[in-house]
Amino acid sequence: MTTSNTQSGPQSDQDIRDIVREKYAKIAVSTSGSSTDKGCCSTDCCTVDDQNTDGKSGGISMIGDAYDAVEGYFADADMGLGCGLPVDHAGLKPAHVVVDLGSGAGLDAFIARREIGATGRVIGVDMTAQMISKARANAAAQGYDNVEFRLGEIENLPIDASSADVAISNCVLNLVPDKRRAFNEIYRILKPGGHFCISDVVSSQVLPDWTAKIAELYVGCVSGAVPKSDYLSIIADSGFTDITIKAEREIKIPQAVLAQYAT
């Protein structure tokens, strides 16, 4: 395998945002999270055969059945897009104001709401209008009046400064092209003494430059991932201290997945 490729793909940060937004809009309007048109962290993420429907063959399982026993789980909000359970480690308390970054159809926001109760507040932010619409419908179905969803980008959050106790995110920051600006924004919206807890994908090595130009690899949580050391440095440079990793899990990308793009 060589590291050259002639396929066209995202050339700028805005190209990346547009591609990710289009992909997740399609997921949002699918009838369920089992759609074959999936994106980051789905059970058939980065499948070699795009027509594969068994959710296993050639795919990368990011989350599996981890949500099955979680209180506050709402099946209609589960699009199969997570890679962990950030609420488990977020230290949420009653009356907390929580911001869910890249909230999708609302799954983690609803689980967070279970932890903070009726006296708290959850604000989900997502850049895809179709996801916001789906999340709002799910919140209405649950009768939640303290969970809201706002359209916006993580690099420019529609959230007041120093207004949140905790920020959470699940398998989304790897999709953000300007991660440094994103973490600066997270720092801005948190109250003094606030903290964040995210589940995300990082790489074990620097990926070849050509991978960033392949749209499927970007929305599939591959080429947007950066080495763990770089990721932690960005967080520290944003002003955060006492940075800890609560859990790690290795996810191997089948060689066949990369081979279909490399020439």
Salt bridges, closest charged atoms under 4 A:
ASP18 OD1 - ARG21 NH1 3.26
GLU22 OE2 - LYS26 NZ 3.94
ASP37 OD1 - LYS23 NZ 2.81
GLU71 OE1 - ARG114 NH2 2.91
GLU148 OE2 - ARG121 NH2 2.45
GLU148 OE1 - ARG150 NE 2.98
GLU153 OE1 - ARG17 NE 3.68
GLU153 OE2 - ARG21 NH2 3.05
GLU155 OE2 - ARG17 NH2 2.98
ASP165 OD1 - LYS191 NZ 3.38
GLU185 OE2 - ARG188 NE 2.73
ASP237 OD2 - ARG180 NH1 3.09
GLU248 OE1 - LYS228 NZ 3.05
